């Protein structure tokens, strides 16, 4: 059920460059990775990249999102 909910939520945000998740609970990490999220350089921030983004730009975007934490 959790994976289904995450996939549907991501599909609703198809116009975004990425969808981010701030997680630390091991089961939630596993669920998000199963859905397609990837780890970022920050330990509790995960990203689902919706389009190709160069690694340097990924880091810059992730740092910008991290300034909004917690969300």
mmJSON file of the N, C-alpha and C atoms, coordinates in Angstrom:
{"data_MODEL":{"atom_site":{
"group_PDB":["ATOM","ATOM","ATOM","ATOM","ATOM","ATOM","ATOM","ATOM","ATOM","ATOM","ATOM","ATOM","ATOM","ATOM","ATOM","ATOM","ATOM","ATOM","ATOM","ATOM","ATOM","ATOM","ATOM","ATOM","ATOM","ATOM","ATOM","ATOM","ATOM","ATOM","ATOM","ATOM","ATOM","ATOM","ATOM","ATOM","ATOM","ATOM","ATOM","ATOM","ATOM","ATOM","ATOM","ATOM","ATOM","ATOM","ATOM","ATOM","ATOM","ATOM","ATOM","ATOM","ATOM","ATOM","ATOM","ATOM","ATOM","ATOM","ATOM","ATOM","ATOM","ATOM","ATOM","ATOM","ATOM","ATOM","ATOM","ATOM","ATOM","ATOM","ATOM","ATOM","ATOM","ATOM","ATOM","ATOM","ATOM","ATOM","ATOM","ATOM","ATOM","ATOM","ATOM","ATOM","ATOM","ATOM","ATOM","ATOM","ATOM","ATOM","ATOM","ATOM","ATOM","ATOM","ATOM","ATOM","ATOM","ATOM","ATOM","ATOM","ATOM","ATOM","ATOM","ATOM","ATOM","ATOM","ATOM","ATOM","ATOM","ATOM","ATOM","ATOM","ATOM","ATOM","ATOM","ATOM","ATOM","ATOM","ATOM","ATOM","ATOM","ATOM","ATOM","ATOM","ATOM","ATOM","ATOM","ATOM","ATOM","ATOM","ATOM","ATOM","ATOM","ATOM","ATOM","ATOM","ATOM","ATOM","ATOM","ATOM","ATOM","ATOM","ATOM","ATOM","ATOM","ATOM","ATOM","ATOM","ATOM","ATOM","ATOM","ATOM","ATOM","ATOM","ATOM","ATOM","ATOM","ATOM","ATOM","ATOM","ATOM","ATOM","ATOM","ATOM","ATOM","ATOM","ATOM","ATOM","ATOM","ATOM","ATOM","ATOM","ATOM","ATOM","ATOM","ATOM","ATOM","ATOM","ATOM","ATOM","ATOM","ATOM","ATOM","ATOM","ATOM","ATOM","ATOM","ATOM","ATOM","ATOM","ATOM","ATOM","ATOM","ATOM","ATOM","ATOM","ATOM","ATOM","ATOM","ATOM","ATOM","ATOM","ATOM","ATOM","ATOM","ATOM","ATOM","ATOM","ATOM","ATOM","ATOM","ATOM","ATOM"],
"id":[1,2,3,4,5,6,7,8,9,10,11,12,13,14,15,16,17,18,19,20,21,22,23,24,25,26,27,28,29,30,31,32,33,34,35,36,37,38,39,40,41,42,43,44,45,46,47,48,49,50,51,52,53,54,55,56,57,58,59,60,61,62,63,64,65,66,67,68,69,70,71,72,73,74,75,76,77,78,79,80,81,82,83,84,85,86,87,88,89,90,91,92,93,94,95,96,97,98,99,100,101,102,103,104,105,106,107,108,109,110,111,112,113,114,115,116,117,118,119,120,121,122,123,124,125,126,127,128,129,130,131,132,133,134,135,136,137,138,139,140,141,142,143,144,145,146,147,148,149,150,151,152,153,154,155,156,157,158,159,160,161,162,163,164,165,166,167,168,169,170,171,172,173,174,175,176,177,178,179,180,181,182,183,184,185,186,187,188,189,190,191,192,193,194,195,196,197,198,199,200,201,202,203,204,205,206,207,208,209,210,211,212,213],
"type_symbol":["N","C","C","N","C","C","N","C","C","N","C","C","N","C","C","N","C","C","N","C","C","N","C","C","N","C","C","N","C","C","N","C","C","N","C","C","N","C","C","N","C","C","N","C","C","N","C","C","N","C","C","N","C","C","N","C","C","N","C","C","N","C","C","N","C","C","N","C","C","N","C","C","N","C","C","N","C","C","N","C","C","N","C","C","N","C","C","N","C","C","N","C","C","N","C","C","N","C","C","N","C","C","N","C","C","N","C","C","N","C","C","N","C","C","N","C","C","N","C","C","N","C","C","N","C","C","N","C","C","N","C","C","N","C","C","N","C","C","N","C","C","N","C","C","N","C","C","N","C","C","N","C","C","N","C","C","N","C","C","N","C","C","N","C","C","N","C","C","N","C","C","N","C","C","N","C","C","N","C","C","N","C","C","N","C","C","N","C","C","N","C","C","N","C","C","N","C","C","N","C","C","N","C","C","N","C","C","N","C","C","N","C","C"],
"label_atom_id":["N","CA","C","N","CA","C","N","CA","C","N","CA","C","N","CA","C","N","CA","C","N","CA","C","N","CA","C","N","CA","C","N","CA","C","N","CA","C","N","CA","C","N","CA","C","N","CA","C","N","CA","C","N","CA","C","N","CA","C","N","CA","C","N","CA","C","N","CA","C","N","CA","C","N","CA","C","N","CA","C","N","CA","C","N","CA","C","N","CA","C","N","CA","C","N","CA","C","N","CA","C","N","CA","C","N","CA","C","N","CA","C","N","CA","C","N","CA","C","N","CA","C","N","CA","C","N","CA","C","N","CA","C","N","CA","C","N","CA","C","N","CA","C","N","CA","C","N","CA","C","N","CA","C","N","CA","C","N","CA","C","N","CA","C","N","CA","C","N","CA","C","N","CA","C","N","CA","C","N","CA","C","N","CA","C","N","CA","C","N","CA","C","N","CA","C","N","CA","C","N","CA","C","N","CA","C","N","CA","C","N","CA","C","N","CA","C","N","CA","C","N","CA","C","N","CA","C","N","CA","C","N","CA","C","N","CA","C","N","CA","C","N","CA","C","N","CA","C"],
"label_alt_id":[null,null,null,null,null,null,null,null,null,null,null,null,null,null,null,null,null,null,null,null,null,null,null,null,null,null,null,null,null,null,null,null,null,null,null,null,null,null,null,null,null,null,null,null,null,null,null,null,null,null,null,null,null,null,null,null,null,null,null,null,null,null,null,null,null,null,null,null,null,null,null,null,null,null,null,null,null,null,null,null,null,null,null,null,null,null,null,null,null,null,null,null,null,null,null,null,null,null,null,null,null,null,null,null,null,null,null,null,null,null,null,null,null,null,null,null,null,null,null,null,null,null,null,null,null,null,null,null,null,null,null,null,null,null,null,null,null,null,null,null,null,null,null,null,null,null,null,null,null,null,null,null,null,null,null,null,null,null,null,null,null,null,null,null,null,null,null,null,null,null,null,null,null,null,null,null,null,null,null,null,null,null,null,null,null,null,null,null,null,null,null,null,null,null,null,null,null,null,null,null,null,null,null,null,null,null,null,null,null,null,null,null,null],
"label_comp_id":["UNK","UNK","UNK","UNK","UNK","UNK","UNK","UNK","UNK","UNK","UNK","UNK","UNK","UNK","UNK","UNK","UNK","UNK","UNK","UNK","UNK","UNK","UNK","UNK","UNK","UNK","UNK","UNK","UNK","UNK","UNK","UNK","UNK","UNK","UNK","UNK","UNK","UNK","UNK","UNK","UNK","UNK","UNK","UNK","UNK","UNK","UNK","UNK","UNK","UNK","UNK","UNK","UNK","UNK","UNK","UNK","UNK","UNK","UNK","UNK","UNK","UNK","UNK","UNK","UNK","UNK","UNK","UNK","UNK","UNK","UNK","UNK","UNK","UNK","UNK","UNK","UNK","UNK","UNK","UNK","UNK","UNK","UNK","UNK","UNK","UNK","UNK","UNK","UNK","UNK","UNK","UNK","UNK","UNK","UNK","UNK","UNK","UNK","UNK","UNK","UNK","UNK","UNK","UNK","UNK","UNK","UNK","UNK","UNK","UNK","UNK","UNK","UNK","UNK","UNK","UNK","UNK","UNK","UNK","UNK","UNK","UNK","UNK","UNK","UNK","UNK","UNK","UNK","UNK","UNK","UNK","UNK","UNK","UNK","UNK","UNK","UNK","UNK","UNK","UNK","UNK","UNK","UNK","UNK","UNK","UNK","UNK","UNK","UNK","UNK","UNK","UNK","UNK","UNK","UNK","UNK","UNK","UNK","UNK","UNK","UNK","UNK","UNK","UNK","UNK","UNK","UNK","UNK","UNK","UNK","UNK","UNK","UNK","UNK","UNK","UNK","UNK","UNK","UNK","UNK","UNK","UNK","UNK","UNK","UNK","UNK","UNK","UNK","UNK","UNK","UNK","UNK","UNK","UNK","UNK","UNK","UNK","UNK","UNK","UNK","UNK","UNK","UNK","UNK","UNK","UNK","UNK","UNK","UNK","UNK","UNK","UNK","UNK"],
"label_asym_id":["A","A","A","A","A","A","A","A","A","A","A","A","A","A","A","A","A","A","A","A","A","A","A","A","A","A","A","A","A","A","A","A","A","A","A","A","A","A","A","A","A","A","A","A","A","A","A","A","A","A","A","A","A","A","A","A","A","A","A","A","A","A","A","A","A","A","A","A","A","A","A","A","A","A","A","A","A","A","A","A","A","A","A","A","A","A","A","A","A","A","A","A","A","A","A","A","A","A","A","A","A","A","A","A","A","A","A","A","A","A","A","A","A","A","A","A","A","A","A","A","A","A","A","A","A","A","A","A","A","A","A","A","A","A","A","A","A","A","A","A","A","A","A","A","A","A","A","A","A","A","A","A","A","A","A","A","A","A","A","A","A","A","A","A","A","A","A","A","A","A","A","A","A","A","A","A","A","A","A","A","A","A","A","A","A","A","A","A","A","A","A","A","A","A","A","A","A","A","A","A","A","A","A","A","A","A","A","A","A","A","A","A","A"],
"label_entity_id":["1","1","1","1","1","1","1","1","1","1","1","1","1","1","1","1","1","1","1","1","1","1","1","1","1","1","1","1","1","1","1","1","1","1","1","1","1","1","1","1","1","1","1","1","1","1","1","1","1","1","1","1","1","1","1","1","1","1","1","1","1","1","1","1","1","1","1","1","1","1","1","1","1","1","1","1","1","1","1","1","1","1","1","1","1","1","1","1","1","1","1","1","1","1","1","1","1","1","1","1","1","1","1","1","1","1","1","1","1","1","1","1","1","1","1","1","1","1","1","1","1","1","1","1","1","1","1","1","1","1","1","1","1","1","1","1","1","1","1","1","1","1","1","1","1","1","1","1","1","1","1","1","1","1","1","1","1","1","1","1","1","1","1","1","1","1","1","1","1","1","1","1","1","1","1","1","1","1","1","1","1","1","1","1","1","1","1","1","1","1","1","1","1","1","1","1","1","1","1","1","1","1","1","1","1","1","1","1","1","1","1","1","1"],
"label_seq_id":[1,1,1,2,2,2,3,3,3,4,4,4,5,5,5,6,6,6,7,7,7,8,8,8,9,9,9,10,10,10,11,11,11,12,12,12,13,13,13,14,14,14,15,15,15,16,16,16,17,17,17,18,18,18,19,19,19,20,20,20,21,21,21,22,22,22,23,23,23,24,24,24,25,25,25,26,26,26,27,27,27,28,28,28,29,29,29,30,30,30,31,31,31,32,32,32,33,33,33,34,34,34,35,35,35,36,36,36,37,37,37,38,38,38,39,39,39,40,40,40,41,41,41,42,42,42,43,43,43,44,44,44,45,45,45,46,46,46,47,47,47,48,48,48,49,49,49,50,50,50,51,51,51,52,52,52,53,53,53,54,54,54,55,55,55,56,56,56,57,57,57,58,58,58,59,59,59,60,60,60,61,61,61,62,62,62,63,63,63,64,64,64,65,65,65,66,66,66,67,67,67,68,68,68,69,69,69,70,70,70,71,71,71],
"pdbx_PDB_ins_code":[null,null,null,null,null,null,null,null,null,null,null,null,null,null,null,null,null,null,null,null,null,null,null,null,null,null,null,null,null,null,null,null,null,null,null,null,null,null,null,null,null,null,null,null,null,null,null,null,null,null,null,null,null,null,null,null,null,null,null,null,null,null,null,null,null,null,null,null,null,null,null,null,null,null,null,null,null,null,null,null,null,null,null,null,null,null,null,null,null,null,null,null,null,null,null,null,null,null,null,null,null,null,null,null,null,null,null,null,null,null,null,null,null,null,null,null,null,null,null,null,null,null,null,null,null,null,null,null,null,null,null,null,null,null,null,null,null,null,null,null,null,null,null,null,null,null,null,null,null,null,null,null,null,null,null,null,null,null,null,null,null,null,null,null,null,null,null,null,null,null,null,null,null,null,null,null,null,null,null,null,null,null,null,null,null,null,null,null,null,null,null,null,null,null,null,null,null,null,null,null,null,null,null,null,null,null,null,null,null,null,null,null,null],
"Cartn_x":[0.812,0.0,0.868,1.948,2.833,3.484,3.952,4.588,3.578,2.386,1.34,1.073,0.936,0.652,1.787,3.033,4.175,4.203,3.989,4.001,2.904,1.722,0.619,0.927,1.504,1.866,2.904,3.909,4.946,4.332,3.432,2.791,2.027,1.483,0.743,1.673,2.954,3.939,4.854,4.326,5.136,5.818,5.349,5.962,7.187,7.45,8.587,9.868,10.99,12.292,12.535,12.15,12.375,11.347,11.172,10.339,11.282,11.223,12.128,11.378,12.105,11.57,12.639,12.235,13.131,12.732,13.593,13.231,14.433,14.149,15.203,14.827,13.556,13.097,13.476,14.193,14.688,13.615,12.449,11.403,10.964,10.908,10.545,11.626,12.879,13.983,13.847,13.617,13.46,12.303,11.178,10.001,10.31,10.925,11.217,12.227,13.213,14.174,13.478,12.568,11.803,10.98,10.512,9.702,10.574,11.854,12.736,13.485,13.302,14.077,15.533,16.422,17.842,18.39,19.468,20.116,20.762,20.805,21.53,22.777,23.525,24.715,24.353,23.085,22.618,21.964,22.27,21.873,20.373,19.548,18.105,17.275,17.923,17.19,17.356,16.222,16.188,15.492,15.865,15.302,14.801,13.672,13.155,13.288,14.328,14.598,13.665,12.886,11.886,12.436,13.627,14.29,15.794,16.525,17.986,18.477,19.266,19.855,21.327,22.237,23.662,23.954,24.921,25.222,25.472,26.185,26.436,25.153,24.243,22.953,22.095,22.188,21.456,21.878,23.165,23.664,23.169,23.207,22.754,21.264,20.478,19.033,18.782,19.5,19.336,19.701,20.777,21.163,20.089,19.5,18.433,17.22,16.849,15.716,16.028,17.265,17.649,17.454,17.563,17.342,15.891,14.987,13.564,13.225,14.17,13.898,13.634,12.866,12.107,10.824,10.407,9.106,8.367],
"Cartn_y":[-1.188,0.0,1.269,1.221,2.384,2.692,1.648,1.865,2.402,1.875,2.35,3.837,4.218,5.61,6.523,6.091,6.904,7.047,5.959,6.017,6.944,6.862,7.731,9.198,9.462,10.835,11.403,10.612,11.052,11.318,10.459,10.631,11.953,12.398,13.666,14.869,14.659,15.743,15.62,15.106,14.79,15.99,17.201,18.382,18.863,18.276,18.711,18.008,18.627,18.044,16.842,16.967,15.889,15.978,14.855,14.79,14.354,15.037,14.745,14.159,13.346,12.756,12.854,13.329,13.387,12.245,11.232,10.035,9.492,8.79,8.186,6.828,6.492,5.199,4.133,3.093,2.092,1.526,1.208,0.66,1.694,2.952,4.007,4.191,4.086,4.173,3.052,1.842,0.686,0.89,1.358,1.581,2.61,3.713,4.768,4.312,3.546,3.021,2.057,1.249,0.34,1.107,2.286,3.107,3.778,3.998,4.627,5.836,6.171,7.265,6.838,7.813,7.524,8.362,7.882,8.617,9.871,10.896,12.113,12.169,13.236,13.384,13.698,13.905,14.162,12.888,12.5,11.173,10.891,11.889,11.612,12.207,12.716,13.323,12.459,12.032,11.157,11.893,11.558,12.235,11.225,11.549,10.808,11.763,11.568,12.466,12.107,13.092,12.869,13.087,13.653,13.839,13.834,13.768,13.761,15.108,15.044,16.235,15.924,16.765,16.515,16.454,15.626,15.451,16.753,17.682,18.959,19.727,19.689,20.353,19.616,18.278,17.509,17.951,18.092,18.498,19.892,20.817,22.188,22.213,21.464,21.399,20.778,19.694,19.022,19.952,20.698,21.651,22.713,23.142,24.155,23.587,22.361,21.705,21.497,21.139,20.871,22.095,23.276,24.497,24.635,23.866,23.911,22.924,22.038,21.01,21.649,21.013,19.788,20.098,19.157,19.264,17.986],
"Cartn_z":[0.0,0.0,0.0,0.778,0.846,-0.49,-1.171,-2.477,-3.483,-3.466,-4.373,-4.135,-2.874,-2.522,-2.985,-2.767,-3.197,-4.718,-5.438,-6.913,-7.441,-6.85,-7.288,-6.989,-5.836,-5.486,-6.437,-6.755,-7.692,-9.069,-9.504,-10.814,-10.894,-9.786,-9.765,-9.882,-9.622,-9.663,-10.876,-11.967,-13.147,-13.789,-13.524,-14.116,-13.34,-12.185,-11.375,-11.822,-11.528,-11.849,-10.946,-9.681,-8.719,-7.605,-6.938,-5.736,-4.622,-3.499,-2.398,-1.215,-0.456,0.768,1.852,3.008,4.159,5.081,5.157,5.918,6.678,7.753,8.538,9.083,9.016,9.508,8.486,8.906,7.947,7.01,7.495,6.62,5.581,5.961,5.011,3.956,4.378,3.42,2.392,2.871,1.982,1.006,1.506,0.663,-0.422,-0.036,-1.006,-2.049,-1.662,-2.634,-3.586,-3.073,-3.944,-4.973,-4.618,-5.52,-6.581,-6.275,-7.246,-6.735,-5.472,-4.878,-4.812,-4.839,-4.678,-3.534,-2.975,-1.893,-2.461,-1.657,-2.02,-1.137,-1.22,-0.384,1.064,1.343,2.706,3.246,4.47,4.962,5.029,5.237,5.365,4.238,3.209,2.099,0.851,0.294,-0.875,-2.01,-3.241,-4.413,-5.43,-6.024,-7.17,-8.344,-9.143,-10.269,-11.419,-11.868,-12.897,-14.308,-14.392,-15.681,-15.459,-16.534,-16.443,-15.904,-14.861,-14.266,-14.008,-14.497,-14.257,-12.752,-12.356,-10.928,-10.162,-10.745,-10.065,-9.813,-10.787,-10.627,-9.594,-9.577,-8.564,-7.168,-6.971,-5.655,-5.288,-6.239,-5.98,-5.645,-6.389,-6.126,-4.758,-4.455,-3.17,-2.017,-2.149,-1.103,-0.902,-1.988,-1.895,-1.174,-1.496,-0.835,0.648,0.959,2.351,3.238,2.663,3.461,3.904,3.3,3.667,4.777,5.119,6.138,7.496,8.341,8.076,7.329,6.507,5.824,5.927],
"occupancy":[1.0,1.0,1.0,1.0,1.0,1.0,1.0,1.0,1.0,1.0,1.0,1.0,1.0,1.0,1.0,1.0,1.0,1.0,1.0,1.0,1.0,1.0,1.0,1.0,1.0,1.0,1.0,1.0,1.0,1.0,1.0,1.0,1.0,1.0,1.0,1.0,1.0,1.0,1.0,1.0,1.0,1.0,1.0,1.0,1.0,1.0,1.0,1.0,1.0,1.0,1.0,1.0,1.0,1.0,1.0,1.0,1.0,1.0,1.0,1.0,1.0,1.0,1.0,1.0,1.0,1.0,1.0,1.0,1.0,1.0,1.0,1.0,1.0,1.0,1.0,1.0,1.0,1.0,1.0,1.0,1.0,1.0,1.0,1.0,1.0,1.0,1.0,1.0,1.0,1.0,1.0,1.0,1.0,1.0,1.0,1.0,1.0,1.0,1.0,1.0,1.0,1.0,1.0,1.0,1.0,1.0,1.0,1.0,1.0,1.0,1.0,1.0,1.0,1.0,1.0,1.0,1.0,1.0,1.0,1.0,1.0,1.0,1.0,1.0,1.0,1.0,1.0,1.0,1.0,1.0,1.0,1.0,1.0,1.0,1.0,1.0,1.0,1.0,1.0,1.0,1.0,1.0,1.0,1.0,1.0,1.0,1.0,1.0,1.0,1.0,1.0,1.0,1.0,1.0,1.0,1.0,1.0,1.0,1.0,1.0,1.0,1.0,1.0,1.0,1.0,1.0,1.0,1.0,1.0,1.0,1.0,1.0,1.0,1.0,1.0,1.0,1.0,1.0,1.0,1.0,1.0,1.0,1.0,1.0,1.0,1.0,1.0,1.0,1.0,1.0,1.0,1.0,1.0,1.0,1.0,1.0,1.0,1.0,1.0,1.0,1.0,1.0,1.0,1.0,1.0,1.0,1.0,1.0,1.0,1.0,1.0,1.0,1.0],
"B_iso_or_equiv":[0.0,0.0,0.0,0.0,0.0,0.0,0.0,0.0,0.0,0.0,0.0,0.0,0.0,0.0,0.0,0.0,0.0,0.0,0.0,0.0,0.0,0.0,0.0,0.0,0.0,0.0,0.0,0.0,0.0,0.0,0.0,0.0,0.0,0.0,0.0,0.0,0.0,0.0,0.0,0.0,0.0,0.0,0.0,0.0,0.0,0.0,0.0,0.0,0.0,0.0,0.0,0.0,0.0,0.0,0.0,0.0,0.0,0.0,0.0,0.0,0.0,0.0,0.0,0.0,0.0,0.0,0.0,0.0,0.0,0.0,0.0,0.0,0.0,0.0,0.0,0.0,0.0,0.0,0.0,0.0,0.0,0.0,0.0,0.0,0.0,0.0,0.0,0.0,0.0,0.0,0.0,0.0,0.0,0.0,0.0,0.0,0.0,0.0,0.0,0.0,0.0,0.0,0.0,0.0,0.0,0.0,0.0,0.0,0.0,0.0,0.0,0.0,0.0,0.0,0.0,0.0,0.0,0.0,0.0,0.0,0.0,0.0,0.0,0.0,0.0,0.0,0.0,0.0,0.0,0.0,0.0,0.0,0.0,0.0,0.0,0.0,0.0,0.0,0.0,0.0,0.0,0.0,0.0,0.0,0.0,0.0,0.0,0.0,0.0,0.0,0.0,0.0,0.0,0.0,0.0,0.0,0.0,0.0,0.0,0.0,0.0,0.0,0.0,0.0,0.0,0.0,0.0,0.0,0.0,0.0,0.0,0.0,0.0,0.0,0.0,0.0,0.0,0.0,0.0,0.0,0.0,0.0,0.0,0.0,0.0,0.0,0.0,0.0,0.0,0.0,0.0,0.0,0.0,0.0,0.0,0.0,0.0,0.0,0.0,0.0,0.0,0.0,0.0,0.0,0.0,0.0,0.0,0.0,0.0,0.0,0.0,0.0,0.0],
"pdbx_formal_charge":[null,null,null,null,null,null,null,null,null,null,null,null,null,null,null,null,null,null,null,null,null,null,null,null,null,null,null,null,null,null,null,null,null,null,null,null,null,null,null,null,null,null,null,null,null,null,null,null,null,null,null,null,null,null,null,null,null,null,null,null,null,null,null,null,null,null,null,null,null,null,null,null,null,null,null,null,null,null,null,null,null,null,null,null,null,null,null,null,null,null,null,null,null,null,null,null,null,null,null,null,null,null,null,null,null,null,null,null,null,null,null,null,null,null,null,null,null,null,null,null,null,null,null,null,null,null,null,null,null,null,null,null,null,null,null,null,null,null,null,null,null,null,null,null,null,null,null,null,null,null,null,null,null,null,null,null,null,null,null,null,null,null,null,null,null,null,null,null,null,null,null,null,null,null,null,null,null,null,null,null,null,null,null,null,null,null,null,null,null,null,null,null,null,null,null,null,null,null,null,null,null,null,null,null,null,null,null,null,null,null,null,null,null],
"auth_seq_id":[1,1,1,2,2,2,3,3,3,4,4,4,5,5,5,6,6,6,7,7,7,8,8,8,9,9,9,10,10,10,11,11,11,12,12,12,13,13,13,14,14,14,15,15,15,16,16,16,17,17,17,18,18,18,19,19,19,20,20,20,21,21,21,22,22,22,23,23,23,24,24,24,25,25,25,26,26,26,27,27,27,28,28,28,29,29,29,30,30,30,31,31,31,32,32,32,33,33,33,34,34,34,35,35,35,36,36,36,37,37,37,38,38,38,39,39,39,40,40,40,41,41,41,42,42,42,43,43,43,44,44,44,45,45,45,46,46,46,47,47,47,48,48,48,49,49,49,50,50,50,51,51,51,52,52,52,53,53,53,54,54,54,55,55,55,56,56,56,57,57,57,58,58,58,59,59,59,60,60,60,61,61,61,62,62,62,63,63,63,64,64,64,65,65,65,66,66,66,67,67,67,68,68,68,69,69,69,70,70,70,71,71,71],
"auth_comp_id":["UNK","UNK","UNK","UNK","UNK","UNK","UNK","UNK","UNK","UNK","UNK","UNK","UNK","UNK","UNK","UNK","UNK","UNK","UNK","UNK","UNK","UNK","UNK","UNK","UNK","UNK","UNK","UNK","UNK","UNK","UNK","UNK","UNK","UNK","UNK","UNK","UNK","UNK","UNK","UNK","UNK","UNK","UNK","UNK","UNK","UNK","UNK","UNK","UNK","UNK","UNK","UNK","UNK","UNK","UNK","UNK","UNK","UNK","UNK","UNK","UNK","UNK","UNK","UNK","UNK","UNK","UNK","UNK","UNK","UNK","UNK","UNK","UNK","UNK","UNK","UNK","UNK","UNK","UNK","UNK","UNK","UNK","UNK","UNK","UNK","UNK","UNK","UNK","UNK","UNK","UNK","UNK","UNK","UNK","UNK","UNK","UNK","UNK","UNK","UNK","UNK","UNK","UNK","UNK","UNK","UNK","UNK","UNK","UNK","UNK","UNK","UNK","UNK","UNK","UNK","UNK","UNK","UNK","UNK","UNK","UNK","UNK","UNK","UNK","UNK","UNK","UNK","UNK","UNK","UNK","UNK","UNK","UNK","UNK","UNK","UNK","UNK","UNK","UNK","UNK","UNK","UNK","UNK","UNK","UNK","UNK","UNK","UNK","UNK","UNK","UNK","UNK","UNK","UNK","UNK","UNK","UNK","UNK","UNK","UNK","UNK","UNK","UNK","UNK","UNK","UNK","UNK","UNK","UNK","UNK","UNK","UNK","UNK","UNK","UNK","UNK","UNK","UNK","UNK","UNK","UNK","UNK","UNK","UNK","UNK","UNK","UNK","UNK","UNK","UNK","UNK","UNK","UNK","UNK","UNK","UNK","UNK","UNK","UNK","UNK","UNK","UNK","UNK","UNK","UNK","UNK","UNK","UNK","UNK","UNK","UNK","UNK","UNK"],
"auth_asym_id":["A","A","A","A","A","A","A","A","A","A","A","A","A","A","A","A","A","A","A","A","A","A","A","A","A","A","A","A","A","A","A","A","A","A","A","A","A","A","A","A","A","A","A","A","A","A","A","A","A","A","A","A","A","A","A","A","A","A","A","A","A","A","A","A","A","A","A","A","A","A","A","A","A","A","A","A","A","A","A","A","A","A","A","A","A","A","A","A","A","A","A","A","A","A","A","A","A","A","A","A","A","A","A","A","A","A","A","A","A","A","A","A","A","A","A","A","A","A","A","A","A","A","A","A","A","A","A","A","A","A","A","A","A","A","A","A","A","A","A","A","A","A","A","A","A","A","A","A","A","A","A","A","A","A","A","A","A","A","A","A","A","A","A","A","A","A","A","A","A","A","A","A","A","A","A","A","A","A","A","A","A","A","A","A","A","A","A","A","A","A","A","A","A","A","A","A","A","A","A","A","A","A","A","A","A","A","A","A","A","A","A","A","A"],
"auth_atom_id":["N","CA","C","N","CA","C","N","CA","C","N","CA","C","N","CA","C","N","CA","C","N","CA","C","N","CA","C","N","CA","C","N","CA","C","N","CA","C","N","CA","C","N","CA","C","N","CA","C","N","CA","C","N","CA","C","N","CA","C","N","CA","C","N","CA","C","N","CA","C","N","CA","C","N","CA","C","N","CA","C","N","CA","C","N","CA","C","N","CA","C","N","CA","C","N","CA","C","N","CA","C","N","CA","C","N","CA","C","N","CA","C","N","CA","C","N","CA","C","N","CA","C","N","CA","C","N","CA","C","N","CA","C","N","CA","C","N","CA","C","N","CA","C","N","CA","C","N","CA","C","N","CA","C","N","CA","C","N","CA","C","N","CA","C","N","CA","C","N","CA","C","N","CA","C","N","CA","C","N","CA","C","N","CA","C","N","CA","C","N","CA","C","N","CA","C","N","CA","C","N","CA","C","N","CA","C","N","CA","C","N","CA","C","N","CA","C","N","CA","C","N","CA","C","N","CA","C","N","CA","C","N","CA","C","N","CA","C","N","CA","C","N","CA","C","N","CA","C"],
"pdbx_PDB_model_num":[1,1,1,1,1,1,1,1,1,1,1,1,1,1,1,1,1,1,1,1,1,1,1,1,1,1,1,1,1,1,1,1,1,1,1,1,1,1,1,1,1,1,1,1,1,1,1,1,1,1,1,1,1,1,1,1,1,1,1,1,1,1,1,1,1,1,1,1,1,1,1,1,1,1,1,1,1,1,1,1,1,1,1,1,1,1,1,1,1,1,1,1,1,1,1,1,1,1,1,1,1,1,1,1,1,1,1,1,1,1,1,1,1,1,1,1,1,1,1,1,1,1,1,1,1,1,1,1,1,1,1,1,1,1,1,1,1,1,1,1,1,1,1,1,1,1,1,1,1,1,1,1,1,1,1,1,1,1,1,1,1,1,1,1,1,1,1,1,1,1,1,1,1,1,1,1,1,1,1,1,1,1,1,1,1,1,1,1,1,1,1,1,1,1,1,1,1,1,1,1,1,1,1,1,1,1,1,1,1,1,1,1,1]
}}}
